Amino acid sequence: MIVNETFIEISYFIATILFILSLKWLSSPTTARHGVWAGELGMALAIAGTLLYRGIVDYKLVVIGLVLGAIIGVPLGKVAMTAVPQRTALSHAFGALCVTLVGTSEFYLRAPNIPPFMMAVLSMEVILGSLTFTGSLMAAGKLQEVLPQRPMVYKGQNFVNLALFASAVAIAVILVLHPEQVKLFPALIFIPLVFGVMLIIPIGGADMPTVISLLNSYAGLSAAAMGFVLNSKLLIIAGALDGSSGFILSVIMSKAMNRSFSNVLFGGFGQIQTATAGGEEAKPVRSATAEEAAAILAAANKVVVVPGYGMAVAQAQHKVRELCDALGKRGIDVKFGIHPVAGRMPGHMNVLLAEADIPYDKLLSMDEINGDFAQTDVALVIGANDVTNPAARTEASSPIYGMPILDVDKARTVMVIKRSMAAGFAGIDNPLYYLDRTLMLFGDAKGFVGNIVRELSGGGHG
C-alpha cells in the first residue's frame, strides 16, 4: 500500500512538471513537438497513478471506460485539419460534461453534510462545467455549420443572460449556506446549461477563435474546482494551467482584434448588415485566369500570401508550398501574412502551413507584415474574407469596425482566390473585391493555385 501511494505521488509530481513544460514548449514552433510529447507522457503518468488509487473498487468499469474512450477518441483524432476547431470544441464539451457528472455524483454522495468551502467549489465546478458543455456544443455546431454561423440576437438578451447567471449564483449561495436543500441542486445544473446556449448564440463567426480559447479557460477552471472537491493536487494544477493559459490567450486575441471581453460575449459581433432601402446594385469586379495571375506573379519582386479558412477547406496548403517554391526559384521574395484570428481557431493557419513544410520564418504576424504591404507587388489572398476587409477601418456602421486587419489593399496588386462572391463567416460584404487594383480568381483554391504553379513551371513567363 505504501509503495502504491509513493508511486502515485511521484507519478503525479512528474506529470505536473511535464504539463508545465508542455505549455512552455508549445509556445515555440521549434519545441512544439517536445511539448506534445511531454503532455502525452504527463497524461499517461497521471492515468497510471490514478489507476493505482486505493479508492477504486471495480476495475472492470474502469477498463470499460478506457475502451469506450479509445473507441470514441481514436476516430476523433483523425479528423481533417479543417475540422480541428470543432473537434477542439467537442473536447471541451466532453471534458466539461465529465466535470459536471463528477460534481453531481459528489454532491449526492456527500449531502447534506458538506462544508461551506467544499460546497462553494462544488457549485463552481458544476456551474462552469454545465455552461461550458452546452456552450462548446453550440460552438462546435456553428463551426461545423450545422447551426447558423451568424449571431442570433434579440432585444434584452444581455438582461436574460445576466439573469440566468445571477440565478445560478444565487442558488449556489443558498446551497453553500444550506446544503440540505437538495431539491435546488438540479436547478444548479439546468440553469447553466441554458446559459451556455444563450451565451454562444449571439456570437458571430469572426469572434469564434476567441470563444474557443475562452471555453478552454472555463473547462480548465471547472477541472481545477473538481480538483478541490476530489482533493487532487494534480487536477488543481492542471486545471489552473489550462484555465489561465486559455484566459491569457483570449485576452491576447481580444487585444489583437481591438475588442473587449464584454463585446466578444455580448456584442453580437458579425451581424449581417441590413440592406439600404431599395437595395444595392451589383458592383463590377475584375477577374483573371490562372495564366494571367501567373504572369503577374512572375513579374513581381515581392509577394505576400494571406491564407484564410478557404485555403483550409480546399486543403490547398501543399499547393501553396509549391507556389512558394516556384516563385522562390525565380528570385521572388515570398512571405505569409497571418492574422491572429484567421481560420476558426488560434494558430489554425500556422499549423496548416507548417504541415506543408513552409519555413516558419516566412510566417509573419499581422503586426510584422502590415508595414510591408505598401512595398508589396502582389498580395495573394486565399479565402481570407473578414480579416482583409477595409470596412473595419472606414465604416463605423460595420459590425467589424475597429478590428485590426491585414492591409492587403495597400499592395500594388491584390489577387483574391474565392469560389464565389459570397460573404465571409461574419456575413458581411468586402469592399476590397471592388477596388481597381483587385483581381478576383474564382475557383477552388487548391485547383487554382495548382494551375498557377503549372503556368509558372512551364517557363512561359519571366
Secondary structure as GFF3:
##gff-version 3
##sequence-region A 1 462
A	DSSP	alpha_helix	2	26	.	.	.	ID=ss1
A	DSSP	three_ten_helix	29	31	.	.	.	ID=ss2
A	DSSP	alpha_helix	32	51	.	.	.	ID=ss3
A	DSSP	alpha_helix	59	76	.	.	.	ID=ss4
A	DSSP	three_ten_helix	81	83	.	.	.	ID=ss5
A	DSSP	alpha_helix	84	110	.	.	.	ID=ss6
A	DSSP	alpha_helix	116	144	.	.	.	ID=ss7
A	DSSP	alpha_helix	157	177	.	.	.	ID=ss8
A	DSSP	three_ten_helix	182	184	.	.	.	ID=ss9
A	DSSP	alpha_helix	185	200	.	.	.	ID=ss10
A	DSSP	three_ten_helix	205	207	.	.	.	ID=ss11
A	DSSP	alpha_helix	208	230	.	.	.	ID=ss12
A	DSSP	alpha_helix	233	256	.	.	.	ID=ss13
A	DSSP	alpha_helix	261	266	.	.	.	ID=ss14
A	DSSP	alpha_helix	290	298	.	.	.	ID=ss15
A	DSSP	beta_strand	302	307	.	.	.	ID=ss16
A	DSSP	alpha_helix	309	314	.	.	.	ID=ss17
A	DSSP	alpha_helix	317	329	.	.	.	ID=ss18
A	DSSP	beta_strand	333	338	.	.	.	ID=ss19
A	DSSP	alpha_helix	348	355	.	.	.	ID=ss20
A	DSSP	three_ten_helix	360	362	.	.	.	ID=ss21
A	DSSP	beta_strand	363	365	.	.	.	ID=ss22
A	DSSP	alpha_helix	366	369	.	.	.	ID=ss23
A	DSSP	three_ten_helix	370	375	.	.	.	ID=ss24
A	DSSP	beta_strand	378	382	.	.	.	ID=ss25
A	DSSP	three_ten_helix	386	388	.	.	.	ID=ss26
A	DSSP	alpha_helix	391	394	.	.	.	ID=ss27
A	DSSP	three_ten_helix	408	410	.	.	.	ID=ss28
A	DSSP	beta_strand	413	418	.	.	.	ID=ss29
A	DSSP	three_ten_helix	431	434	.	.	.	ID=ss30
A	DSSP	beta_strand	438	442	.	.	.	ID=ss31
A	DSSP	alpha_helix	445	457	.	.	.	ID=ss32
###
